[in-house]
Amino acid sequence: MDPLDDLAGRLPRGAVTTDAETLRDRAIDSWALALLRRVRGDDLPVPAAVVFPARTEEVAAVLAWACEARVAVIPRGGGSGVSGGATADVGSIVLDLSRMNHVVSVDPVSRVVQAEAGVRGDQLEDALATHGLTVGHYPQSIASSTVGGWIAASSAGQASTGFGAIEDVLLGCTAVLPQGAILRCRPVPRSAAGPDLRRLLVGSEGTLAVVTEATLACRARPPGWDWLVFGFPSFAALAGGLRDAVRAETGAAVIRGYDEADAQLNFAALGHAGGCMGMLGFPAGPGKPAASNALAARQEQARDVLRRAGASGPLDASYGEHWWQHRHDAVDTYARIMGPDRAFGPGVIVDTFEVAGLWSDVPRLHAGIRDALAAHAQAVLCHLSHLYSSGSSLYFTFLISGTDDQDAAERYLAAWDDAVRSCAAAGGTLTHHHGVGRLKAAYLTGELGEAGVDVLKKIKMALDPQQIMNPGVLLP
């Protein structure tokens, strides 16, 4: 029997497709280099089939079959990843979880939500809004990324400073192991019953298991946001001021800081006069006098902290309102530049490089990576987007313009190589929330060391001895 016929016989009718357009569409994710290769007409590897399971048990059937048939499996959520983490190989099958898109239950007493892995972020938030709740996980790609993808890539949302990243809200999950066994991690706030298997799956990028359901912690949905915005004379002053603001624990859930180039690009429409800019977003209270007074006191504390750090202002709150209204625009802009429209023409690549480091290293990370990228790019911007008491992420956007697409691709890879080396030299981590995928796999040994990579390889071999799960991703 043909192996694909065998697979189709184990699943409901219509779960397996070999439609050419579907195969092509699911062959890559949103990695800039893959998009460039597609749009210029390169022959990209396409899978043998795309499988659309609707239940955990169907995922288990697919993986059991794949082990028997020795066929690679590429788990796929919304295809929003930008590191090549969902890239097909010839002869592989893409396991598309988009039909597993149900919010299973909402527990308003415990403030938790159980959702299938294929639920998109905007769907999840719409369902929770009717209960006055939110997960508070707002990635820029919220309308195209999924709950399972958040876990696989170790996602962080734009309000992570106040609400936490995905590992902070993940209470429990169901996952299918490579040979078809189903792992259930019960939803509890914390457990000391051995190493945390939930954390093992966070950031595993589909190389160890396929997450099919998750239970996430929620909180009361803010009725709105109040914004506090200040200017800074330098990036060092910006970083120092926002560091102090985080440590002051004023209750700001969103804290962002823009270097001069990024501030000008994002806020020129508001008449931004130049210089660096930092903003704090405070979840608005329920409108009661006591809540309003408490919010005002926290904001005054934040003003004092920022002014002591050399900030000027406050600037108009419209900066924060403008950002909130347009915070997802970059996703569409990226698609227009890197997709079929080629909005900036051929020979152009736009990408991001997000890293993280301790506060003592942040100024060196900013200067070193900016210079490394600028040696190959025509524009380099940076903002601080996820802040902690001990350090911060730095989110770089860069634009490569070559004489043609091939020249741009070579410049792009050289820029990545130099930027990763600069990041390592300054003590940073090469990714904060976009994962490793194929783009960064070759650099993982420099990040974790030989011993660290060896640990991951041993875990991989123990769980996936047939090596069918997302080959080429994460591990060098």
C-alpha positions as CSV (number, residue, x, y, z in Angstrom):
1,M,0.0,0.0,0.0
2,D,1.2,3.5,-0.7
3,P,2.3,5.1,2.6
4,L,0.1,8.2,2.0
5,D,-2.9,6.0,1.3
6,D,-2.2,4.1,4.6
7,L,-2.0,7.5,6.4
8,A,-5.3,8.7,4.9
9,G,-6.9,5.4,5.9
10,R,-6.1,6.1,9.6
11,L,-7.7,9.6,9.5
12,P,-11.1,11.1,8.7
13,R,-11.8,11.8,5.1
14,G,-10.3,15.0,3.8
15,A,-7.6,15.2,6.5
16,V,-4.8,14.5,4.1
17,T,-4.2,16.5,0.9
18,T,-1.7,16.5,-1.9
19,D,-3.2,19.6,-3.6
20,A,-0.3,21.4,-5.3
21,E,-1.3,24.9,-4.2
22,T,-1.8,23.7,-0.6
23,L,1.6,22.0,-0.6
24,R,3.3,25.2,-1.9
25,D,1.5,27.4,0.5
26,R,2.5,25.3,3.5
27,A,6.1,24.7,2.4
28,I,7.5,27.7,4.2
29,D,6.7,30.1,7.1
30,S,7.4,33.9,7.1
31,W,11.2,33.7,7.2
32,A,12.5,36.6,5.1
33,L,14.9,34.5,3.1
34,A,12.3,31.8,2.3
35,L,9.9,34.5,1.2
36,L,12.5,36.0,-1.0
37,R,13.3,32.7,-2.6
38,R,9.6,32.0,-3.3
39,V,8.9,35.4,-4.8
40,R,11.8,35.2,-7.1
41,G,10.7,31.8,-8.4
42,D,13.3,29.5,-6.8
43,D,12.5,25.8,-6.6
44,L,11.6,25.3,-2.9
45,P,11.3,21.9,-1.3
46,V,7.6,21.0,-1.0
47,P,6.1,18.4,1.3
48,A,4.6,15.1,0.1
49,A,1.3,16.0,1.8
50,V,-0.3,18.4,4.3
51,V,-2.3,16.8,7.1
52,F,-5.1,18.6,8.9
53,P,-5.9,16.8,12.2
54,A,-8.9,17.9,14.2
55,R,-8.2,16.1,17.5
56,T,-5.2,15.1,19.7
57,E,-5.9,11.5,18.9
58,E,-5.5,12.2,15.1
59,V,-2.2,13.9,15.8
60,A,-1.1,10.7,17.7
61,A,-2.2,8.6,14.7
62,V,-0.1,10.8,12.3
63,L,3.0,10.5,14.4
64,A,2.7,6.8,14.9
65,W,2.4,6.4,11.2
66,A,5.4,8.7,10.5
67,C,7.6,6.6,12.8
68,E,6.6,3.4,11.0
69,A,7.1,5.0,7.6
70,R,10.2,7.0,8.6
71,V,8.7,10.2,7.3
72,A,9.7,13.7,8.6
73,V,6.9,15.7,10.2
74,I,6.8,19.5,10.1
75,P,4.4,20.9,12.7
76,R,2.8,24.1,11.6
77,G,0.6,26.7,13.4
78,G,-0.2,30.0,11.7
79,G,3.0,30.1,9.6
80,S,4.0,33.4,11.2
81,G,7.5,32.4,12.4
82,V,10.3,34.4,11.0
83,S,13.2,32.0,11.6
84,G,12.4,29.1,9.3
85,G,11.0,26.9,12.0
86,A,8.2,25.5,9.8
87,T,10.0,24.7,6.6
88,A,9.2,21.6,4.7
89,D,11.6,19.0,3.3
90,V,11.1,17.0,0.2
91,G,9.0,13.9,1.1
92,S,8.0,15.3,4.5
93,I,4.5,15.9,5.7
94,V,3.3,19.2,7.1
95,L,1.1,18.7,10.2
96,D,-1.2,21.8,10.0
97,L,-3.0,22.4,13.2
98,S,-5.3,25.1,11.9
99,R,-8.4,22.9,12.3
100,M,-7.7,22.5,16.0
101,N,-9.0,26.0,16.6
102,H,-11.5,25.7,19.4
103,V,-11.5,27.5,22.8
104,V,-12.4,24.5,24.8
105,S,-13.4,26.1,28.1
106,V,-13.1,29.3,30.2
107,D,-13.0,28.9,34.0
108,P,-13.9,32.4,35.4
109,V,-13.4,31.3,39.0
110,S,-9.8,30.2,38.4
111,R,-9.3,32.7,35.6
112,V,-7.9,30.1,33.2
113,V,-8.7,29.2,29.6
114,Q,-8.2,25.9,27.8
115,A,-7.6,26.2,24.1
116,E,-6.5,24.0,21.2
117,A,-3.1,24.6,19.7
118,G,-4.5,26.1,16.4
119,V,-6.4,28.9,18.1
120,R,-5.1,32.3,16.8
121,G,-4.4,35.0,19.3
122,D,-7.2,37.3,18.2
123,Q,-9.7,34.4,18.4
124,L,-8.6,33.7,21.9
125,E,-8.9,37.3,23.0
126,D,-12.3,37.7,21.4
127,A,-13.5,34.6,23.3
128,L,-12.1,35.9,26.6
129,A,-13.5,39.4,26.1
130,T,-17.0,38.1,26.7
131,H,-15.9,37.0,30.2
132,G,-14.1,40.3,30.9
133,L,-10.7,38.4,30.8
134,T,-7.5,38.5,28.8
135,V,-4.4,36.3,28.7
136,G,-2.4,39.5,28.2
137,H,-0.2,37.8,25.6
138,Y,-0.1,40.3,22.7
139,P,2.6,39.4,20.1
140,Q,2.8,41.7,17.1
141,S,1.6,38.7,15.0
142,I,-1.5,38.1,17.3
143,A,-3.9,37.8,14.3
144,S,-1.8,35.1,12.6
145,S,0.1,33.3,15.4
146,T,-1.4,30.5,17.4
147,V,-1.4,29.2,21.0
148,G,0.7,26.2,20.0
149,G,3.1,28.4,18.0
150,W,3.6,30.6,21.1
151,I,4.7,27.6,23.1
152,A,6.9,26.1,20.4
153,A,8.8,29.4,19.8
154,S,8.8,30.6,23.4
155,S,6.8,33.7,22.5
156,A,6.6,37.0,24.4
157,G,3.8,39.5,23.9
158,Q,4.1,43.3,23.9
159,A,2.8,43.5,27.4
160,S,5.2,40.9,28.8
161,T,6.8,43.3,31.2
162,G,3.6,43.4,33.2
163,F,1.8,40.2,32.1
164,G,4.6,37.8,31.6
165,A,5.7,35.7,28.6
166,I,4.2,32.4,27.4
167,E,6.0,30.3,30.0
168,D,4.6,32.6,32.8
169,V,1.0,32.0,31.8
170,L,1.2,28.3,30.7
171,L,-0.4,26.2,33.4
172,G,-0.8,22.9,31.6
173,C,-0.8,21.3,28.2
174,T,-1.4,18.2,26.1
175,A,1.3,17.1,23.7
176,V,1.9,14.1,21.4
177,L,5.3,12.6,21.6
178,P,7.1,11.4,18.4
179,Q,5.9,7.8,18.5
180,G,2.3,8.7,19.2
181,A,2.1,8.6,23.0
182,I,0.0,11.4,24.5
183,L,1.6,13.5,27.3
184,R,-0.8,15.4,29.6
185,C,0.6,18.0,32.0
186,R,-2.2,18.9,34.3
187,P,-3.0,22.6,34.8
188,V,-1.8,23.8,38.2
189,P,-0.2,27.1,39.3
190,R,3.0,25.3,40.2
191,S,4.3,21.7,40.9
192,A,7.4,20.2,42.4
193,A,6.7,16.8,40.9
194,G,10.1,16.5,39.2
195,P,11.5,18.7,36.4
196,D,8.8,20.8,34.7
197,L,7.8,19.0,31.5
198,R,5.9,22.1,30.4
199,R,9.1,24.1,30.3
200,L,10.8,21.3,28.3
201,L,8.2,21.9,25.5
202,V,8.5,25.7,25.6
203,G,10.9,26.7,22.9
204,S,11.3,23.1,21.5
205,E,10.0,24.2,18.1
206,G,8.3,21.0,17.2
207,T,11.4,18.9,17.6
208,L,10.4,17.0,20.7
209,A,6.6,16.8,20.5
210,V,3.5,18.5,19.1
211,V,1.5,20.6,21.5
212,T,-2.2,20.1,20.8
213,E,-3.9,21.9,23.8
214,A,-2.9,24.4,26.5
215,T,-4.4,25.9,29.6
216,L,-3.3,29.5,30.1
217,A,-3.7,31.8,33.1
218,C,-5.9,34.9,32.5
219,R,-6.5,38.2,34.3
220,A,-9.1,40.9,34.4
221,R,-9.3,42.7,31.0
222,P,-8.2,46.3,31.3
223,P,-10.9,48.7,30.1
224,G,-8.2,50.9,28.5
225,W,-4.6,52.2,28.8
226,D,-3.1,55.3,30.2
227,W,0.2,56.4,28.6
228,L,3.3,58.2,30.0
229,V,5.9,59.2,27.4
230,F,9.3,60.9,27.9
231,G,12.2,62.0,25.7
232,F,15.8,61.0,26.4
233,P,19.0,62.6,25.3
234,S,20.8,59.3,24.5
235,F,20.3,55.6,24.3
236,A,22.3,55.1,27.5
237,A,20.0,57.5,29.3
238,L,16.9,55.8,27.8
239,A,18.1,52.3,29.0
240,G,19.0,53.6,32.4
241,G,15.6,55.4,32.9
242,L,13.5,52.4,31.8
243,R,15.6,50.1,33.9
244,D,14.8,52.2,36.9
245,A,11.1,52.4,35.9
246,V,10.9,48.6,35.8
247,R,12.5,48.3,39.3
248,A,10.2,50.9,40.7
249,E,7.3,48.5,40.1
250,T,4.8,51.2,39.2
251,G,2.4,48.8,37.6
252,A,3.2,49.7,34.0
253,A,2.5,46.5,31.9
254,V,3.9,47.9,28.6
255,I,7.4,49.6,28.7
256,R,9.1,50.4,25.4
257,G,12.1,52.5,24.5
258,Y,13.1,53.6,21.0
259,D,16.5,54.7,19.9
260,E,16.6,57.9,17.8
261,A,16.2,56.2,14.4
262,D,13.3,54.0,15.5
263,A,11.5,56.8,17.3
264,Q,11.7,59.0,14.2
265,L,10.3,56.2,11.9
266,N,7.4,55.4,14.2
267,F,6.4,58.8,15.5
268,A,7.3,61.3,12.7
269,A,3.6,61.6,12.0
270,L,3.2,63.1,15.4
271,G,5.8,65.7,14.9
272,H,8.5,63.9,16.9
273,A,11.3,66.4,17.3
274,G,14.2,63.9,17.5
275,G,16.0,62.0,20.2
276,C,15.2,58.7,21.9
277,M,11.8,58.1,23.4
278,G,10.4,55.9,26.1
279,M,6.8,55.0,26.9
280,L,5.0,53.3,29.8
281,G,1.5,51.9,29.4
282,F,-0.7,51.5,32.5
283,P,-3.8,49.3,32.5
284,A,-6.6,51.6,33.3
285,G,-8.6,50.9,36.4
286,P,-12.3,50.3,36.7
287,G,-13.1,54.0,37.0
288,K,-13.7,54.0,40.7
289,P,-12.1,56.9,42.6
290,A,-9.8,54.7,44.7
291,A,-8.5,53.0,41.5
292,S,-8.0,56.4,39.8
293,N,-6.1,57.7,42.8
294,A,-3.9,54.6,42.9
295,L,-3.1,54.9,39.2
296,A,-2.3,58.6,39.5
297,A,0.1,57.8,42.4
298,R,1.9,55.1,40.4
299,Q,2.2,57.4,37.4
300,E,3.6,60.2,39.6
301,Q,6.2,57.7,40.9
302,A,7.2,56.8,37.4
303,R,7.5,60.5,36.4
304,D,9.9,61.1,39.3
305,V,12.0,58.0,38.4
306,L,12.3,59.0,34.7
307,R,13.1,62.6,35.5
308,R,15.9,61.6,37.8
309,A,17.3,59.6,35.0
310,G,17.5,62.7,32.8
311,A,14.2,62.3,30.8
312,S,12.4,65.3,29.4
313,G,8.7,65.7,29.3
314,P,6.2,64.2,29.6
315,L,5.4,64.2,25.9
316,D,1.9,64.0,24.7
317,A,0.0,60.7,25.5
318,S,-0.9,60.5,21.8
319,Y,2.5,58.7,21.3
320,G,1.2,55.8,23.3
321,E,-2.3,55.9,21.7
322,H,-0.7,56.0,18.3
323,W,1.5,53.0,19.0
324,W,-1.4,51.0,20.5
325,Q,-3.6,51.6,17.4
326,H,-0.8,50.8,14.9
327,R,1.2,48.2,16.9
328,H,0.4,45.4,14.3
329,D,1.0,47.4,11.2
330,A,4.5,46.1,10.8
331,V,3.2,42.6,10.0
332,D,1.4,44.0,6.9
333,T,4.3,46.2,5.9
334,Y,6.6,43.2,6.1
335,A,4.3,41.2,3.9
336,R,4.1,43.9,1.3
337,I,7.9,44.2,1.1
338,M,8.8,40.5,1.2
339,G,5.7,39.1,-0.5
340,P,4.5,39.2,-4.1
341,D,3.9,43.0,-4.1
342,R,7.7,43.6,-3.6
343,A,6.7,47.1,-2.3
344,F,10.3,48.3,-2.2
345,G,11.3,46.5,-5.4
346,P,13.7,43.6,-6.1
347,G,16.9,43.2,-4.2
348,V,15.5,44.4,-0.9
349,I,15.2,42.3,2.3
350,V,13.7,43.6,5.6
351,D,14.1,41.5,8.8
352,T,14.4,41.8,12.5
353,F,17.0,40.6,15.0
354,E,15.8,40.4,18.6
355,V,18.3,39.7,21.4
356,A,18.5,40.1,25.1
357,G,21.1,40.8,27.8
358,L,21.8,42.1,31.3
359,W,21.4,45.9,31.8
360,S,25.2,46.2,32.2
361,D,25.5,44.8,28.6
362,V,22.6,46.6,27.0
363,P,24.5,49.7,25.8
364,R,27.3,47.5,24.3
365,L,24.7,45.2,22.7
366,H,23.0,48.2,21.1
367,A,26.1,49.8,19.7
368,G,27.8,46.6,18.6
369,I,24.9,45.0,16.9
370,R,23.8,48.2,15.3
371,D,27.3,48.7,13.8
372,A,27.5,45.1,12.7
373,L,24.2,45.3,10.8
374,A,24.9,48.8,9.5
375,A,28.0,47.4,7.7
376,H,25.6,45.5,5.4
377,A,22.3,47.3,5.7
378,Q,21.0,50.7,4.5
379,A,18.9,51.2,7.7
380,V,19.1,49.9,11.2
381,L,16.6,50.7,14.0
382,C,16.3,49.4,17.6
383,H,13.8,49.5,20.4
384,L,13.6,47.9,23.9
385,S,10.4,45.9,23.9
386,H,10.5,43.4,26.8
387,L,12.0,44.7,30.0
388,Y,13.0,42.9,33.3
389,S,14.6,44.0,36.5
390,S,17.9,42.4,35.4
391,G,17.9,43.2,31.7
392,S,16.1,43.8,28.5
393,S,15.4,42.6,25.0
394,L,16.7,44.7,22.1
395,Y,14.6,44.5,18.9
396,F,16.5,45.5,15.7
397,T,14.9,46.1,12.4
398,F,17.2,46.3,9.4
399,L,16.9,46.8,5.6
400,I,19.2,45.3,3.1
401,S,19.4,46.6,-0.4
402,G,21.5,44.7,-3.0
403,T,22.1,45.1,-6.7
404,D,19.7,42.1,-7.2
405,D,18.0,39.4,-5.1
406,Q,21.1,37.2,-5.0
407,D,23.3,40.0,-3.8
408,A,20.7,41.0,-1.2
409,A,20.6,37.4,0.1
410,E,24.4,37.2,0.4
411,R,24.5,40.6,2.3
412,Y,21.6,39.3,4.5
413,L,23.5,36.2,5.6
414,A,26.7,38.2,6.2
415,A,24.7,40.7,8.3
416,W,23.3,37.9,10.4
417,D,26.7,36.3,10.9
418,D,28.3,39.6,12.0
419,A,25.4,40.5,14.2
420,V,25.3,37.1,16.0
421,R,29.1,37.4,16.7
422,S,28.7,40.9,18.0
423,C,25.8,39.8,20.3
424,A,27.9,36.9,21.7
425,A,30.9,39.2,22.3
426,A,28.7,41.5,24.3
427,G,27.2,38.7,26.4
428,G,23.7,38.6,24.9
429,T,21.5,35.8,23.8
430,L,20.9,35.5,20.1
431,T,17.1,35.3,20.4
432,H,14.6,36.6,22.9
433,H,11.2,35.4,21.5
434,H,11.5,34.5,17.8
435,G,13.1,31.1,18.3
436,V,16.0,29.5,16.5
437,G,14.4,27.7,13.5
438,R,16.8,27.0,10.6
439,L,18.1,30.5,10.5
440,K,20.0,30.4,13.8
441,A,20.6,26.7,14.3
442,A,24.2,26.9,13.2
443,Y,24.9,29.4,16.0
444,L,23.4,27.3,18.8
445,T,26.7,25.8,19.9
446,G,28.1,29.2,20.4
447,E,25.1,30.1,22.6
448,L,24.8,26.9,24.7
449,G,28.3,25.4,24.4
450,E,29.1,21.9,23.3
451,A,27.8,20.5,26.6
452,G,24.5,22.3,26.3
453,V,23.9,21.2,22.7
454,D,24.8,17.6,23.7
455,V,22.1,17.7,26.4
456,L,19.5,18.7,23.8
457,K,20.7,16.1,21.4
458,K,20.4,13.4,24.0
459,I,16.8,14.5,24.9
460,K,16.0,14.6,21.2
461,M,17.4,11.1,20.7
462,A,15.5,9.7,23.7
463,L,12.2,11.1,22.6
464,D,12.6,10.9,18.8
465,P,15.0,8.0,18.0
466,Q,13.7,8.0,14.4
467,Q,14.6,11.7,14.1
468,I,11.3,12.5,12.3
469,M,10.3,15.7,14.2
470,N,11.1,18.9,12.3
471,P,14.6,17.9,11.2
472,G,17.0,20.8,10.5
473,V,15.3,23.1,13.1
474,L,16.9,24.2,16.4
475,L,19.7,21.7,16.6
476,P,22.9,22.5,14.7
